[in-house]
């Protein structure tokens, strides 16, 4: 997995463009993966790409919680 997540796929630039356009943004890396003890464990074979069932559960729960709490 990439060490500098802000530069990966121009993440920080994309988030800035979206926010400047008043588009709500959820930073899943910040909301889920930074908080997890073993973030690579949320990917099959510990390789970046699709999530494991647990990864999808955590991501979807995070999105639902942010929507429910009107944080986006």
N, C-alpha and C positions, 0 to 999 in steps of 0.2 A: 504494500500500500504506500502511497505517496506521503512523504513526511510533511511538506508544506501544503496544507489543504487549501489555503487561501489562493494559491497560484494554480492548483490542479484544475485543468479545463477552464482556466480564467475565472474561477469561482467568484473571487472578490469583485472583478469587473462586472460580471453578469448580475450579481446581487445589487451592486451600485446602480446599474442601468435600470433594473426593475424598480428599485426603491425611488429613483429619480422620476420614474414614470408613474409613481403612486400605485405600483402593483404589489400586493402583499407577498411577502417572501417567508418561507420556512426554511431555515438552515438545518437540514436533517443531521448533518455532521455535528453541529453544535448541540442540537436537541437530543440526539440519541447516541451517536458513536463516541463523542468526547466523554460522555458520562458512563460508558460501559467499561467494565473491567477488562474485557477481551474483545475489542471491536472487530478484529479479524475473524473471531469465532462466529460472527453474524453473517459470514460469507462462506458458501460451500468451498471446501478444500482450502479455506483461508486465502482465497484469491478474489480480488476486487471484481465486481460484476453484479450478478443477481444476489439477493439476500437469501439466507436460510429461512425456514418458516418462522423461527424466533425473531430474526431480523425484520421480516415483514410485519410481524405482530407488533414489535416495538415501534417501528416507523408509523404504522397506521394508528396505533394508540396515541402517539405523540401528536400527529396531525389532528386527530379527533379532539384531543384535549385542548390544543391551541384554538381550534375553531369554537369549541364549546365555551371556552373562557374568553372569547372575543379578543384574543391576542394577535389575530391576523385580520 
